[in-house]
Amino acid sequence: MTAQRILKKKTFIKAEMDRRLEKSQSDALWQKAAERLDGILQQYADLPKGVRAHTDTYIFPSAAIYSALKEAVGAETAYDIVETAAIDLTNGYGKRIAGMMKLPGMPALFVKVFDPISRYHFGPKNGFQNVFYPKEKGVYRMDILACPYARYFKELGCFELTGIFCENDDRVYGNLPGLQFERHTTIGKGGEKCDFCVKRV
């Protein structure tokens, strides 16, 4: 996938850039981010398909946009632009899922399907190292011991972005009716692991 095609799915960040910056500057920085993303994609062209599901969709475009912004407006403003865009997007996701959880039986189903979904999207083939705990009725637990977000953001010189993606989980899963999302530590916030627990209440 080309940089331009990837960035077409990041228009929520561009909208925040347009809100904060002069349109001409925003457009120029968006073009710079596309060029930077092309370079990153070439640099990591040999990654496995499962890992690329995260790098090409989330990690690399975020790093490219952030680094282009940081050079022009400074790290604090660049981070705030990316974080604000992520907050708006994931709060919306959380509200939509919360609406679904009001349907009869949905909290129980949600917990049940978390196991196969997380193994498929966040397992070893996707660049994660995990501890998957034995099944408990109404509870799903998983620890992440190694994370491609932490790895590749660090390699690209912007490890601080990892924390935004950690907080995305809180915004999406933290206020769901009939469910409780528990997390005590994340790699992106300096912890040794990301613990993950969703349970019915």
N, C-alpha and C positions, 0 to 999 in steps of 0.2 A: 504494500500500500504506500502511495506517495505521501509526502509531507502535506501537500495541499489538500488531499482527500481526508487525511487525519484531522487537520485543523478545521475543516468544515464542521466537524462534530464538537468543536470547542468554542463555538460562537458565544456561549454563555460567558466565557472569559473575555472574549473580544468586546462584548457588550459592556462589561465592567471597565475595560480599558477605555472605551469610547466615553464612558461616563466621567472618568477621572482625568483624561488627557485630551489635548487638542486632537481633533480627528486626523489631521495630517500626521501628527506624531504617532498616534495609535496605529494608523495604517502602515507607516514605515516600520514600526517595531514588529508588527504582525508579519510583514514580509521578511524581516530579519530572523524572526522565530522560525519561519518556514525554511529558510536557508540553513539555519542551525539544525533544525530537525532532520533535514536531508542528510547532513553530515553525520548526525548521531545514528540514523538508520543504516548508513553505510558502515559505520564503525562497528555496529553490532549486527551485521547482516546474517551471521551464522547462528544466532540463537535458536533454540528449539521452538517449534510452533506453540507449545503450551506456554512457554515463558513470554513469547511475543504477544500473546493475548493480553498480557498486563503491560509489557513495556511499550508496545506500539500504540496501544489504546489510551493508556493513562500516564505512565512514567515518563517516557521520552517527550511527548508534547508538552507536558507540564514543565519539565526541565528546560526545554527550548524556549518556551514563552517566558518563564521566570528569569532565565539568564539574560535574554534580550532586554527585558524590562529593567533588571537590576543595573545593567550598564548605563541605562539612560536616566532612571529616576531614583536609584538607590535601593538597597536591599529591603529596607523597611516598607517602602511604598510598594515595591514589587511583590513582596510576600503578602501584603494586605490585599492587593488586587486579586491575586490567585486565591487566597483564603476566602475573601468575601464572595467571589464567584462560586467557590465550592460550597460555602454555607448556604447560599440561596438555592443551589441545585439540589443538594442532599436534604435540606429541610423539606423541599417539595416532594422528594421521593418518600421521606418519612411520613408525611401527611397522607400520601396516597396509600401506602401500605397500612397505615393506621386505620384508614377507612375500610380496607379489606378485612382487617382483624375483627371488625364489628359483626361480620357475618357469622352465623352459627357454625361452630366446629373449626373455624379458621385458625385460632391460636394453636390448637392441638396439631393440625395439619402442618402449620408453619414449623413447629419444633421438629416434627417427624421428617420433613423433607430437607431440613438443614444439613443433616448428615450426608446424604448423597450429593447435594449441591456443593457443599464445602469440599468434599473429597474430589469432586470433578474440577472445580474452579481454583481451589487453593491447596492442591496436593503437590506431591513431588514433581510431577511432569510439568507443573507450572512454576517451578523454581522455589517452592516452599519446603521447609522441613516441619513436620507436624507431630504432635501427640494427639491421637484420636482416642478419647476415653470410651469405656464400655457404655452401651446404651442404658439410659435410665428413663423410666416413664415420665414424660412431661418435661424432660431436661435434655439439653444438648450442650456438651462441653468439648472444647478443642483448645490446644495450645499451639501457637506458631513459634518455632525456635529459630528459623531463618526465613527471611522475607526478601523477595526481589525488589520491593519498593525501597527498603533500607539499603540494599546492596547497590542498586544502580543509581539511586539518587546520590549516594556517597561517592560513587565513581565519577559522577558528572559534576561533583562539587556543590551539590545543593541538598545535602542530607536533611536540612531543616524542613523540606517539603514533605518528608515522610510523616511528620506529625499531623499534617492536614488530612492525610488519608486515614490515619488512625481515628481522628475525630469524626470523619465521615461516618464511621460505623456507629458512633454515639448518636449522631443526628438521624440516621436512618432507623436504627433499632431501639433507641433509648426511650421512646414514648409510645409504645405500641399497646393498645388495650389488651388486657388478658395475658400480657407477657412482661417479663423482667429481663433486661439485658445487663449483665454484670461483667465488668472489666476492671482489673486492678493495676495492670502494667502493660506497656507496649514497648517494642524495640525502638520505635520512632521517637519515644519520649525518654530513651535512655535505659529501658529495662532489658532484661535478658531474654524475655519472651513476650508474646502477646497472648494473654489468656482471654478466652471467649466462652461465655456461658449465656444461653437463652433458655428460660424456663417459664412454664405456665404459673400463673398466680391466681 
